[in-house]
Amino acid sequence: MLIVAVTRGERGATCYSRTAGKIEIQSVPVVVADTVGAGDSFQAAMLAWLEENRRASPAELAALSTGEIEDLGRFAASAAAATCRHRGPEFPYRKALRGFP
């Protein structure tokens, strides 16, 4: 089981999984200084969320519900938005995500 994520900047992202199908993720509004590193932040945040929620194993990944994938996508979108607030690839720490949905 895997999740495919297609990021589209200000138009959000789409996650696809075998069990949950197609899930649209809204972008997080932010004043953009630079988009360098936003996609990397999105992907890294997905991995962090999976690890923190003990869902990083193949079996756990396969068992993700639609709601969990939505939470995963929102977390990743928040990390990407936080990255866009700075010039250059300044990746966010967890505290930078406070105030994001």
Phi, psi and omega in degrees: 000140176215165174243132175255128178243128177246115180264144183226034177059231184294348178269007176089206182215163174232131175251139179237135172218157180297320185276322184263345181079219184264126181233120180274135178243124178288147173287163178257121181299134180201150173281117188273125172263326183192144180259000181299124177093355183298316179294321177297319178296320178301310182294318179296321179294324176299315179296318178298315180299315180299316180293313182297329181262013179053044181237020186274350180280158178304319181293317180291321177299319180294335184267003181300133177276169176302317179298320178293320178294323175297316177298316177302312180295319178295319178298314180295320178295324177295318179296318178297318179296318179298323178295324183290346181285349185238156174281135180081173185279074177264100186284140187281144167274165181307319183296336178289344181271354176298138181092350175269155180296000000 
